[in-house]
Amino acid sequence: MGDIGRRSFLGYSLAGGAVALAAPADTAKTEAPPPPVTRLLARYAVGGQFADIPAAVRREAARTLLNWVGCAIGGSQNETVPIAISALAPFFGPAQATILGRKERADILHAALINGISSHVLDFDDTHMATAIHPAASVVPAILALSEHIPVSGRDFLNAMVLGIEVECRLGAAVHPAHYDIGWHITGTTGVFGAAAAAGRLLKLSEQQMVWALGLAAAQPVGLREMFGSMTKSFHPGRAAQNGLTAALLASKNYTSSGQGIEAKSGWANVVSTQHDYKDIQTKLGKSYLLSENSYKPFASGLVVHPVIDGCIQLRNEYKLKADQIAKIDLRVHRLVLELTDKKSPQTGLESKFSVYHAAAVGITEGAGGEAQFSDRAARAPETVALRGKVTATLDASLKGDQARVVILLQDGRRLEKFVEHALGSVRNPMSDRALETKFLGLADGVLPVARAKQVMEHCWNAANLKEAGAIAKTAAG
């Protein structure tokens, strides 16, 4: 081989025609092995008992379920869902599970995918603010589909849901914010673990099988922030639900994976993030619940612009403002607002969900921030388009994620100001149970008859007492 045989490429020696690792110039210090994160999470998912979940956390689980089901029913009519169904229906298997809000049924894997898409497409679903994860978006569609295929009590369903959400949120917290900052959509990338853990629990996996399920989940990260504002954003939690359910089903038949799929040198955490901290996974599993920190959206848009919408609506109502009175709207916002929602001229409803300029304008022109205010119609409404051209947004490093400062300059010279300390819907200013019910019924309006919508709502509130958890989905069929 001559000179080529003595050269090395990317640390591999080619001498003598054999491939061997080239010896490093300096021997690095031996690093301590990582904690067994995959097995710790697996052991928790297999062993966590419903009786150990505090009453307040169970109540939050019911609120999360109610909110998710409402979002899935409402989202089922968005054009994204029939497009997905028309593309995939020719490949559906047996009609095992409900697609919420619709007459179609599908095999459980496709039902998990479609229901995950519909629950997230309106950007109206629950959010764990500390990690930006939408906790229910991948977990619930996976186990709701499964609960129509095998007998699952409401108690077991709710327990699996809590365990799955805890697994995904603890793992998300371990890699946040570095993981999110480099461009991953954390709802999809961690949701697959939550779905695998929750589905695996209902399938009664052993600890070793759950380790394999989480390893399979680690091999299937999905979700890029580049997709925000397009249909593909909602694909992320849908695919994560489908992938997590697939992982659990494979593991149930002893399909193996690495036992260190998360923490190994070439495992999930090191591949998708530049930093990680496993301390809370080691010390807090089963002792505290991140589900307690879940929040619910009063506005159908990216969570980071909620303080802006809240402030604009408050000023509009307080001063009876009209768009033609306004000379300028000046916003002071958290850093993620400009990073995620800097679309100045959105052309579609999906794009407008990631435009702080549209969020401020529509808060004034329509005095609301629901599904209708982030539709194609609203994105192109002349009055709103004109007003968002008067909106400026500036980073204020002193602001927290649920805060914003809104300053409106009027044509007559007056200056109006509102500081939003905790946006409506945030953990510090939460939506009430009654507000969640109103939101649910609004999303179900025109999709389900009122009486049936109320029955679905009752099933969610009383999920722990249901004989069959699948009744939630069956009652929510369109």
Buried (B, 14 or more C-beta within 10 A) or exposed (E): EEEEEEEEEEEEBBBEEEEEEBEEEEEEEEEEEBEBBBBBBBBBBBBBEBEEBEEEBBBBBBBBBBBBBBBBBBBBBBEBBBEBBEEEBEEBEEEBBBBBBBEBBBBBBBBBBBBBBBBBBBBBBBBBBBBBBBBBBBBBBBBBBBBBBEEBBBBBBBBBBBBBBBBBBBBBBBBBBBBBBEEBBBBBBBBBBBBBBBBBBBBEBBEBBBBBBBBBBBBBBBBBBEBBBBBBBBBBBBBBBBBBBBBBBBBBEEBEBBBBBBBBEEBBBBEBBEEBEBEBBBEBBBEBBBBBBBBBBBBBBBBBBBBBBBBBBBBBEEEEBEBEBBEEBBBBBBEBBBEBBEBEEBEBBBBBBBBBBBBBBBBBBBEBBBBBBBBBEBBBBEBBBBBBEBBEBEBBEEBBBBBBBBBBBBEEEEEBEBEBEBBBBBBEBBBEEEBBBEBBBBBBEEBBEEEBBBBBBEBBBEBBEBEBBBBBBBBBBB
